[in-house]
């Protein structure tokens, strides 16, 4: 195996080993159960495989400093995934630990971008990695919150993946989108509101209203992107 390829595997391998270590720590302290272990390990393996493929496509041999911060966030999200899977399987929810992992992962979202700018190592791979970690965390939190507030909350986490699936069927939706700061604002608001929903310490009608507001802003944001893409789709040939 070429040396460059070994270097490229180092980051994903560290992520996988870190995930296993986190799962073991959770199992030894708050417990995981079969569902937690199964989903946690599946997440860790998927993270390693998908990150390796993304690095190959981008021609990146070594993760940059900001990408390592994002990798840490991804490992924490794996812990959240394992705890949520265990909770849905009927295990008691270690809410303090779940909140600690979630809040840390959300807080580090402001760190990786800052590191990328300060080190001059911002990249398309890093931006995509960061976005996918955000999207999956929101999906997992949405699954947990849906059990408390209703399954309509799943729309908060599934809309990103519905957008991707739509792109498979509609080529014009695969065009790269221009950067827009509002997307980050909407994503951050989703994370904050879903964290409050998972904590379940505020009045539920208040949190339900906040969730509905976050969903409305998400629909507006995705709708604006879809409209932008639709207006710029290639014109159809005129048949004569």
Residue frames as qw, qx, qy, qz and C-alpha x, y, z in Angstrom:
[[0.000, 0.889, 0.459, 0.000, 0.00, 0.00, 0.00],
 [0.403, 0.564, -0.044, 0.719, 1.46, 3.39, -1.00],
 [0.330, -0.179, -0.493, 0.785, 2.57, 5.70, 1.77],
 [0.212, -0.122, -0.081, -0.966, 0.13, 8.42, 0.65],
 [0.614, -0.316, -0.567, -0.449, -2.73, 5.98, 0.92],
 [0.570, -0.290, -0.650, 0.411, -1.67, 5.03, 4.44],
 [0.107, -0.065, -0.253, 0.959, -1.63, 8.72, 5.40],
 [0.398, -0.203, -0.335, -0.830, -5.10, 9.15, 3.91],
 [0.658, -0.341, -0.654, -0.147, -6.40, 6.31, 6.06],
 [0.349, 0.006, -0.606, 0.715, -4.94, 7.76, 9.26],
 [0.267, -0.132, 0.155, -0.942, -7.70, 10.33, 9.85],
 [0.741, -0.170, -0.333, -0.558, -10.66, 7.97, 9.30],
 [0.703, -0.061, -0.677, 0.209, -8.92, 5.27, 11.37],
 [0.143, 0.072, -0.519, 0.840, -8.40, 7.69, 14.26],
 [0.494, -0.157, -0.031, -0.855, -12.07, 8.60, 14.00],
 [0.796, -0.132, -0.523, -0.276, -13.14, 4.96, 14.14],
 [0.570, -0.036, -0.661, 0.487, -10.88, 4.17, 17.09],
 [0.066, -0.125, 0.338, -0.931, -12.06, 7.31, 18.87],
 [0.645, -0.195, -0.239, -0.699, -15.66, 6.24, 18.31],
 [0.774, -0.134, -0.619, 0.030, -15.03, 2.78, 19.75],
 [0.358, 0.035, -0.571, 0.738, -13.27, 4.34, 22.75],
 [0.310, -0.169, 0.136, -0.926, -16.19, 6.72, 23.35],
 [0.760, -0.185, -0.412, -0.467, -18.71, 3.88, 23.09],
 [0.674, -0.070, -0.662, 0.321, -16.69, 1.81, 25.55],
 [0.112, 0.092, -0.447, 0.883, -16.56, 4.76, 27.98],
 [0.532, -0.182, -0.075, -0.824, -20.33, 5.25, 27.70],
 [0.791, -0.138, -0.563, -0.198, -20.95, 1.53, 28.20],
 [0.551, -0.027, -0.642, 0.533, -18.77, 1.51, 31.32],
 [0.011, 0.018, -0.368, 0.930, -20.44, 4.57, 32.85],
 [0.508, 0.139, 0.195, -0.827, -24.08, 4.98, 31.80],
 [0.551, 0.154, 0.819, -0.029, -24.56, 1.78, 29.79],
 [0.233, 0.312, -0.485, -0.783, -25.46, 1.35, 26.13],
 [0.734, 0.230, 0.543, -0.337, -27.16, -1.97, 25.54],
 [0.615, 0.152, 0.667, 0.393, -27.23, -3.89, 22.22],
 [0.369, 0.836, 0.378, 0.149, -29.02, -1.13, 20.26],
 [0.137, -0.956, 0.174, 0.195, -26.57, 1.53, 21.41],
 [0.519, -0.420, 0.629, 0.399, -23.56, -0.59, 20.52],
 [0.591, 0.384, 0.644, 0.296, -25.05, -1.62, 17.15],
 [0.286, 0.917, 0.250, 0.122, -25.93, 1.89, 16.02],
 [0.279, -0.888, 0.277, 0.238, -22.76, 3.40, 17.48],
 [0.569, -0.276, 0.650, 0.421, -20.47, 0.91, 15.73],
 [0.529, 0.567, 0.565, 0.280, -22.41, 1.16, 12.47],
 [0.089, 0.993, 0.064, -0.048, -22.06, 4.94, 12.63],
 [0.407, -0.722, 0.451, 0.331, -18.31, 4.69, 13.31],
 [0.605, 0.039, 0.680, 0.412, -17.77, 2.34, 10.38],
 [0.399, 0.779, 0.442, 0.196, -19.86, 4.50, 8.05],
 [0.117, -0.966, 0.110, 0.201, -17.94, 7.59, 9.17],
 [0.501, -0.490, 0.576, 0.421, -14.62, 5.92, 8.36],
 [0.557, 0.300, 0.678, 0.376, -15.72, 4.65, 4.96],
 [0.272, 0.884, 0.362, 0.117, -17.42, 7.86, 3.82],
 [0.203, -0.917, 0.209, 0.271, -14.58, 10.08, 5.03],
 [0.562, -0.275, 0.628, 0.462, -12.01, 7.90, 3.25],
 [0.483, 0.528, 0.608, 0.345, -13.98, 8.10, 0.00],
 [0.083, 0.979, 0.181, -0.035, -14.40, 11.87, 0.34],
 [0.366, -0.752, 0.390, 0.385, -10.66, 12.33, 0.91],
 [0.585, 0.040, 0.671, 0.453, -9.92, 10.16, -2.13],
 [0.373, 0.748, 0.492, 0.244, -12.24, 12.19, -4.36],
 [0.060, -0.996, 0.000, 0.066, -10.78, 15.48, -3.07],
 [0.716, 0.480, -0.288, 0.417, -7.21, 14.24, -3.47],
 [0.300, -0.787, 0.335, -0.423, -6.50, 14.97, 0.20],
 [0.669, 0.180, -0.686, 0.220, -3.89, 12.82, 1.92],
 [0.347, -0.154, -0.651, 0.657, -4.01, 14.27, 5.44],
 [0.185, -0.824, -0.530, -0.077, -6.81, 15.93, 7.36],
 [0.198, 0.562, -0.132, 0.792, -6.25, 19.63, 7.95],
 [0.093, 0.029, -0.648, 0.755, -6.43, 21.15, 11.46],
 [0.500, 0.006, 0.120, -0.858, -10.05, 22.29, 11.07],
 [0.734, 0.038, -0.560, -0.382, -11.02, 18.88, 9.69],
 [0.419, 0.031, -0.823, 0.383, -9.64, 17.26, 12.84],
 [0.232, 0.032, 0.463, -0.855, -11.93, 19.44, 14.93],
 [0.683, 0.093, -0.215, -0.692, -14.83, 18.36, 12.73],
 [0.618, 0.088, -0.781, -0.028, -13.74, 14.75, 13.15],
 [0.089, -0.006, -0.750, 0.655, -13.93, 15.19, 16.92],
 [0.496, 0.101, 0.155, -0.848, -17.43, 16.59, 16.49],
 [0.697, 0.129, -0.546, -0.447, -18.33, 13.59, 14.36],
 [0.404, 0.041, -0.868, 0.287, -17.14, 11.19, 17.07],
 [0.167, 0.080, 0.565, -0.804, -19.28, 13.01, 19.65],
 [0.625, 0.137, -0.164, -0.750, -22.27, 12.78, 17.33],
 [0.591, 0.084, -0.793, -0.124, -21.68, 9.02, 17.23],
 [0.130, -0.059, -0.798, 0.586, -22.02, 8.97, 21.01],
 [0.429, 0.159, 0.209, -0.864, -25.29, 10.92, 20.76],
 [0.642, 0.150, -0.540, -0.523, -26.49, 8.42, 18.15],
 [0.430, 0.018, -0.886, 0.171, -25.72, 5.47, 20.41],
 [0.065, 0.132, 0.651, -0.744, -27.50, 7.02, 23.41],
 [0.536, 0.190, -0.033, -0.822, -30.58, 7.93, 21.35],
 [0.609, 0.110, -0.719, -0.317, -30.71, 4.41, 19.88],
 [0.268, -0.056, -0.871, 0.407, -30.56, 2.96, 23.38],
 [0.262, 0.164, 0.410, -0.858, -33.29, 5.32, 24.58],
 [0.621, 0.175, -0.292, -0.706, -35.60, 4.37, 21.71],
 [0.576, 0.058, -0.812, -0.071, -34.97, 0.72, 22.56],
 [0.678, -0.593, -0.364, -0.237, -36.28, 1.34, 26.06],
 [0.646, -0.102, -0.418, 0.630, -33.15, 2.05, 28.08],
 [0.256, -0.861, -0.272, 0.346, -33.15, 4.90, 30.64],
 [0.461, 0.775, 0.038, 0.430, -31.88, 8.14, 29.11],
 [0.599, -0.395, -0.170, 0.676, -28.65, 9.48, 30.67],
 [0.227, 0.917, 0.302, 0.132, -29.83, 13.02, 29.97],
 [0.300, -0.880, 0.216, 0.297, -26.84, 14.81, 31.51],
 [0.544, -0.257, 0.625, 0.497, -24.40, 12.83, 29.36],
 [0.460, 0.570, 0.602, 0.319, -26.57, 13.19, 26.27],
 [0.055, 0.986, 0.154, -0.028, -26.74, 16.95, 26.77],
 [0.430, -0.716, 0.371, 0.406, -22.99, 17.21, 27.42],
 [0.552, 0.029, 0.659, 0.511, -22.15, 15.42, 24.16],
 [0.328, 0.744, 0.526, 0.248, -24.72, 17.40, 22.18],
 [0.090, -0.984, -0.047, 0.144, -23.77, 20.83, 23.52],
 [0.485, -0.552, 0.470, 0.489, -20.05, 20.14, 23.03],
 [0.521, 0.256, 0.659, 0.478, -20.63, 19.03, 19.44],
 [0.194, 0.884, 0.391, 0.167, -22.69, 22.15, 18.75],
 [0.281, -0.907, 0.115, 0.290, -20.16, 24.45, 20.44],
 [0.552, -0.320, 0.549, 0.541, -17.29, 23.02, 18.41],
 [0.515, 0.636, 0.511, 0.263, -19.21, 23.93, 15.24],
 [0.069, 0.998, 0.004, -0.002, -18.01, 27.49, 15.82],
 [0.524, -0.664, 0.440, 0.301, -14.42, 26.31, 16.30],
 [0.724, 0.088, 0.551, 0.405, -13.63, 24.37, 13.12],
 [0.417, 0.816, 0.281, 0.285, -14.52, 27.27, 10.82],
 [0.199, -0.962, 0.184, 0.029, -12.43, 29.67, 12.90],
 [0.668, -0.416, 0.523, 0.326, -9.48, 27.26, 12.81],
 [0.674, 0.427, 0.477, 0.368, -9.82, 26.92, 9.04],
 [0.227, 0.945, 0.104, 0.212, -9.75, 30.69, 8.56],
 [0.371, -0.870, 0.313, 0.085, -6.84, 31.29, 10.95],
 [0.642, -0.317, 0.615, 0.329, -4.71, 28.54, 9.44],
 [0.343, 0.564, -0.405, -0.633, -5.69, 29.34, 5.85],
 [0.079, -0.124, 0.975, 0.167, -6.80, 25.74, 5.32],
 [0.611, 0.340, 0.364, -0.615, -10.46, 26.18, 4.40],
 [0.001, 0.168, -0.865, -0.473, -11.47, 23.65, 1.77],
 [0.636, -0.044, -0.363, -0.680, -14.51, 22.24, -0.01],
 [0.606, -0.083, -0.788, 0.077, -13.94, 18.92, 1.74],
 [0.180, -0.083, -0.637, 0.745, -13.92, 20.59, 5.16],
 [0.386, 0.020, 0.053, -0.921, -17.07, 22.58, 4.44],
 [0.698, -0.050, -0.540, -0.467, -18.90, 19.47, 3.24],
 [0.501, -0.058, -0.795, 0.336, -17.67, 17.40, 6.19],
 [0.035, 0.051, 0.473, -0.879, -18.85, 20.09, 8.61],
 [0.532, 0.001, -0.161, -0.831, -22.25, 20.32, 6.92],
 [0.689, -0.062, -0.678, -0.247, -22.84, 16.57, 6.95],
 [0.337, -0.085, -0.759, 0.551, -21.95, 16.29, 10.65],
 [0.252, 0.054, 0.257, -0.931, -24.40, 19.11, 11.40],
 [0.621, 0.005, -0.399, -0.674, -27.12, 17.46, 9.31],
 [0.617, -0.087, -0.782, 0.001, -26.75, 14.07, 10.95],
 [0.147, -0.080, -0.656, 0.736, -26.75, 15.52, 14.47],
 [0.414, 0.061, 0.067, -0.906, -29.96, 17.39, 13.69],
 [0.665, -0.016, -0.611, -0.430, -31.48, 14.18, 12.28],
 [0.482, -0.095, -0.814, 0.310, -30.62, 12.19, 15.43],
 [0.042, 0.116, 0.485, -0.866, -31.91, 14.91, 17.76],
 [0.511, 0.033, -0.228, -0.828, -35.04, 15.12, 15.64],
 [0.606, -0.090, -0.773, -0.167, -35.66, 11.40, 16.02],
 [0.307, -0.188, -0.740, 0.569, -35.44, 11.70, 19.80],
 [0.173, 0.150, 0.231, -0.945, -37.52, 14.88, 19.97],
 [0.491, -0.061, -0.542, -0.679, -40.18, 13.34, 17.72],
 [0.460, -0.245, -0.845, 0.120, -40.89, 10.78, 20.42],
 [0.163, -0.357, -0.537, 0.747, -41.73, 13.69, 22.76],
 [0.185, 0.448, 0.073, -0.872, -43.39, 16.23, 20.45],
 [0.729, 0.527, 0.305, -0.311, -44.73, 14.22, 17.52],
 [0.749, 0.040, 0.490, 0.444, -43.28, 12.74, 14.39],
 [0.386, 0.893, 0.173, 0.156, -43.69, 15.98, 12.43],
 [0.327, -0.866, 0.317, 0.207, -40.46, 17.08, 14.16],
 [0.771, -0.066, 0.506, 0.382, -38.60, 14.57, 11.96],
 [0.515, 0.798, 0.229, 0.214, -39.02, 17.03, 9.09],
 [0.174, -0.945, 0.261, 0.093, -36.32, 19.17, 10.73],
 [0.483, -0.520, 0.660, 0.246, -33.71, 16.45, 10.29],
 [0.668, 0.220, 0.683, 0.198, -34.94, 14.74, 7.15],
 [0.425, 0.864, 0.140, -0.231, -35.33, 17.75, 4.83],
 [0.065, -0.741, 0.581, 0.330, -31.60, 17.87, 4.05],
 [0.378, -0.130, 0.894, 0.201, -31.67, 14.22, 2.97],
 [0.523, 0.628, 0.559, -0.138, -34.88, 14.72, 0.98],
 [0.231, 0.885, -0.197, -0.354, -33.05, 17.50, -0.89],
 [0.188, -0.496, 0.794, 0.296, -30.21, 15.10, -1.71],
 [0.484, 0.228, 0.844, 0.033, -32.60, 12.37, -2.90],
 [0.450, 0.798, 0.281, -0.285, -34.44, 14.90, -5.08],
 [0.064, 0.780, -0.478, -0.398, -31.11, 15.72, -6.70],
 [0.408, -0.132, 0.874, 0.228, -30.77, 12.11, -7.83],
 [0.437, 0.548, 0.713, 0.040, -33.97, 12.41, -9.84],
 [0.263, 0.945, 0.195, 0.007, -33.63, 16.06, -10.91],
 [0.740, 0.135, -0.003, 0.659, -30.18, 16.89, -12.33],
 [0.124, 0.730, 0.047, 0.670, -30.80, 20.65, -12.11],
 [0.597, -0.775, -0.010, -0.208, -30.90, 20.34, -8.32],
 [0.884, -0.216, -0.001, 0.414, -27.30, 19.10, -8.25],
 [0.385, 0.720, -0.060, 0.574, -25.86, 22.46, -9.31],
 [0.487, -0.150, -0.467, 0.723, -23.53, 23.92, -6.62],
 [0.177, -0.895, -0.402, -0.082, -25.25, 26.54, -4.50],
 [0.255, 0.657, -0.244, 0.666, -23.63, 29.91, -3.72],
 [0.357, -0.133, -0.671, 0.636, -22.52, 30.48, -0.11],
 [0.329, -0.638, -0.252, -0.649, -25.27, 31.95, 2.06],
 [0.064, 0.271, -0.675, 0.683, -24.78, 32.84, 5.71],
 [0.639, -0.194, 0.104, -0.737, -28.48, 32.41, 6.44],
 [0.839, 0.021, -0.524, -0.142, -28.13, 28.63, 6.00],
 [0.449, 0.145, -0.685, 0.555, -25.69, 28.52, 8.93],
 [0.280, -0.204, 0.350, -0.870, -28.04, 30.63, 11.03],
 [0.799, -0.092, -0.187, -0.564, -30.97, 28.30, 10.31],
 [0.772, 0.082, -0.618, 0.122, -28.86, 25.20, 11.03],
 [0.210, 0.196, -0.625, 0.726, -27.61, 26.68, 14.31],
 [0.502, -0.183, 0.183, -0.825, -31.16, 27.58, 15.34],
 [0.848, -0.038, -0.425, -0.315, -32.29, 24.02, 14.60],
 [0.602, 0.124, -0.682, 0.397, -29.55, 22.60, 16.79],
 [0.047, -0.192, 0.496, -0.846, -30.37, 24.95, 19.69],
 [0.657, -0.127, 0.013, -0.743, -34.13, 24.35, 19.54],
 [0.850, 0.012, -0.504, -0.154, -33.75, 20.58, 19.21],
 [0.403, 0.174, -0.695, 0.569, -31.34, 20.53, 22.14],
 [0.322, -0.160, 0.371, -0.856, -33.94, 22.35, 24.22],
 [0.802, -0.042, -0.237, -0.546, -36.55, 19.83, 23.08],
 [0.737, 0.096, -0.653, 0.145, -34.36, 16.87, 24.02],
 [0.136, 0.210, -0.624, 0.740, -33.58, 18.40, 27.44],
 [0.438, -0.521, -0.656, -0.327, -37.35, 18.64, 28.04],
 [0.351, -0.315, -0.539, 0.698, -36.98, 21.12, 30.91],
 [0.147, 0.093, -0.030, -0.984, -38.98, 24.01, 29.39],
 [0.585, 0.336, 0.475, -0.565, -42.78, 24.08, 28.98],
 [0.500, 0.130, 0.779, 0.356, -43.62, 21.78, 26.09],
 [0.379, 0.820, 0.429, -0.013, -46.03, 24.22, 24.36],
 [0.049, -0.912, 0.241, 0.329, -43.24, 26.81, 24.29],
 [0.373, -0.393, 0.741, 0.396, -40.74, 24.34, 22.85],
 [0.523, 0.431, 0.720, 0.152, -43.29, 23.04, 20.34],
 [0.274, 0.932, 0.171, -0.163, -43.78, 26.59, 19.11],
 [0.165, -0.771, 0.501, 0.357, -40.03, 27.06, 18.79],
 [0.504, -0.050, 0.811, 0.294, -39.77, 23.79, 16.85],
 [0.469, 0.700, 0.538, 0.032, -42.54, 24.92, 14.51],
 [0.101, 0.954, -0.111, -0.258, -40.73, 28.24, 13.99],
 [0.339, -0.529, 0.685, 0.369, -37.46, 26.45, 13.25],
 [0.540, 0.269, 0.769, 0.213, -39.25, 24.24, 10.73],
 [0.358, 0.877, 0.298, -0.115, -40.80, 27.29, 9.03],
 [0.042, -0.866, 0.386, 0.316, -37.39, 28.92, 8.67],
 [0.469, -0.242, 0.793, 0.306, -35.95, 25.66, 7.34],
 [0.535, 0.560, 0.626, 0.088, -38.70, 25.39, 4.71],
 [0.216, 0.956, 0.019, -0.200, -38.03, 28.99, 3.69],
 [0.244, -0.701, 0.579, 0.337, -34.29, 28.38, 3.42],
 [0.486, 0.010, 0.826, 0.287, -34.61, 25.21, 1.37],
 [0.453, 0.733, 0.503, -0.059, -37.37, 26.76, -0.72],
 [0.105, 0.920, -0.194, -0.324, -35.13, 29.69, -1.60],
 [0.307, -0.461, 0.753, 0.356, -32.34, 27.32, -2.66],
 [0.510, 0.320, 0.786, 0.136, -34.70, 25.19, -4.77],
 [0.355, 0.878, 0.269, -0.176, -36.09, 28.32, -6.46],
 [0.066, -0.808, 0.445, 0.381, -32.55, 29.56, -7.19],
 [0.385, -0.196, 0.848, 0.306, -31.64, 26.22, -8.76],
 [0.492, 0.545, 0.679, -0.018, -34.87, 25.98, -10.74],
 [0.264, 0.916, 0.051, -0.298, -34.38, 29.42, -12.27],
 [0.003, 0.748, -0.592, -0.300, -30.88, 28.44, -13.44],
 [0.749, 0.042, 0.658, 0.064, -31.64, 25.02, -14.88],
 [0.191, -0.184, 0.652, 0.710, -30.49, 24.40, -18.42],
 [0.559, 0.348, 0.018, -0.752, -33.18, 25.44, -20.95],
 [0.698, 0.162, 0.697, -0.002, -34.93, 22.58, -22.69],
 [0.158, -0.120, 0.627, 0.753, -34.35, 22.24, -26.41],
 [0.542, 0.409, 0.155, -0.718, -37.22, 23.47, -28.61],
 [0.484, 0.124, 0.835, 0.228, -38.63, 20.70, -30.78],
 [0.340, 0.465, -0.205, -0.791, -39.54, 21.76, -34.31]]
